[in-house]
Structure formats: C-alpha cells, structure tokens
Amino acid sequence: MSASDKQAPPRATRSRARRTLVIRRVDHVGDPVGLAFLESPETNGDALLERIREYLGNKLRLVKAEVSHGEITVEVESRGWTEEGTRMAAVARDLYEKGARRSALAMYRDALDLDPLNAEAMLRLGLALAEQEKFADALAALKHAREFGAGGVELLVAMGRCASGLDRAATAIAYYEEALNLEPRNFIARRALAALGHKPVAAPKESSAVRTRRD
C-alpha cells in the first residue's frame, strides 16, 4: 500500500459548548461565592457577576446569571475537545482502578484541560482526592462536579465526608441527609450521621412480600 492510499487519522476538533450550571447556596456557605447570594442584582449586579466570574475561572465564559434565594443559575460557554476529554477520563478511571493513582489524577486534570465541563472527570478527581483525605481540594472538585450535572449518593456521601474532615459538621449533616433522601437505607451515611451526633430518620422497613421473595 502506498503512502497515498493510507488514510490520515481524523483530526481532533475543538468545539464550542454552552451549558447551564446550577450553583447552590448550601455548597458555598462561608466562601466568596456564598457572598454572591447576599448581593442585590438590582443595586450591586456588577459585583455579583464579578464574584461568579472569579469562581468559574478563565476557562468558562459567563454568558448570563439568574439569582434566586437558594441557587444561582448560570449559562456558560467554553471551548474544548469534548470527545478527547471523555476518552482521557475513561483511561484515567481505568488507571485508578488498577492502582496507578498518581498517573490517574494527572490524567483527570488533563481531561479537564481538554474539556473544562467534563462532569465525570471532575467527579472522579474529587472522589480520588477525598480518598486521599485532601478534603479541601476534593470538596472544591465535587462542588464543581455537582454544578456540572453529576449527582447521586456517592457524590453526596463524599461531600459529607469532606465537610466533616474540614470540621464543618452542619454542612456534612446536610449532605448526608440529602444522600438518605435518595437512598434511605444507605449505611455509610447513617453511620456518619451517628458519628456526628445526629440521629437520622429511621429507614423504612421492607415489606413482608419482599422478605418472602428473598426467603
């Protein structure tokens, strides 16, 4: 086969993406973003927008923001290599599960350089940092992952663990209770709440029909 017969590999293309993110007040109690909820959009809108821009960083362009009592809904725009970032995040997760954790962490960050809105890469980075007890960095990543659209009990339990590790008991309790709202029988969240001196709501009992089927 001649060189002219060979097909050139497809070129990676950089795409522009526009997404809507939700910044929750409960996630930002006591930090600079939390102060944005205290700004009046009518009288101090420029300061509010500046706080949000600083939080989003230079990889995301703020298009618009709408503030309510408990949430700030923002529309952002980014440029990146979405497919390449997704592939790299998948490779990083495989490396992490095989024990190559330092390489995996670096690759998760590379994936986010390629695609700044990659929720899976941000989530896995946060979970890995939490496992290493780097609670401040982990919680920051997990907050971003949640804002990017990640969710579920695993995320909330990890956020609770990080908040607890940072001596933010009230915030940790809120995350664990939210996890139990999704999965009332989650043992990890229940045990963590008990350790914080907070009695969780009793888990619902299984019906006799369910127990009969298991027998």
TAUR-V979291 format. One line per field, one symbol per residue. ss: DSSP state (a for helix, b for strand, c for the rest). phi: phi as a letter, one per 20 degrees, with the letter a starting at -180 (. if undefined). psi: psi as a letter, one per 30 degrees, with the letter a starting at -180 (. if undefined). A space follows every 10 residues. Layout:
BEGIN
ss: ???
phi: ???
psi: ???
END
This chain:
BEGIN
ss: ccaaaccccc ccccbbbbbb bbbbaaaacc caaaaacccc ccccaaaaaa aaaaaacccc bbbbbbbccc bbbbbbbbbb caaaaaaaaa aaaaaaaccc aaaaaaaaaa aaaaccccaa aaaaaaaaaa acccaaaaaa aaaaaaaacc ccaaaaaaaa aaaaacccaa aaaaaaaaaa aaccccaaaa aaaaaccccc cccccccaaa aaaac
phi: .fffefefff efdeddcccd ddeeffecfn dgfgfffefe gfdcffffff ffffffneec efebbcdcfd bdecdccbda dfffffffff fffffffeoe ffffffffff ffffcfdfff ffffffffff femeffffff ffffgfffpf aofgffffff fffffemdff ffgfffffff fecgdfffff fffffemdef fgffffffff fffff
psi: kleffkkkkk kkkklkkklk ljjkeffhkg leeeffffkj fefheeeeee eeeeeflffk kkelkkkaef ljjkklklka ieeeeeeeee eeeeeefffi eeeeeeeeee efeejfgjee eeeeeeeeee eggieeeeee eeeeeefffl aleeeeeeee eeeefghiee eeeeeeeeef eeifgjeeee eeeefggkjl kkkkkklfee eeee.
END
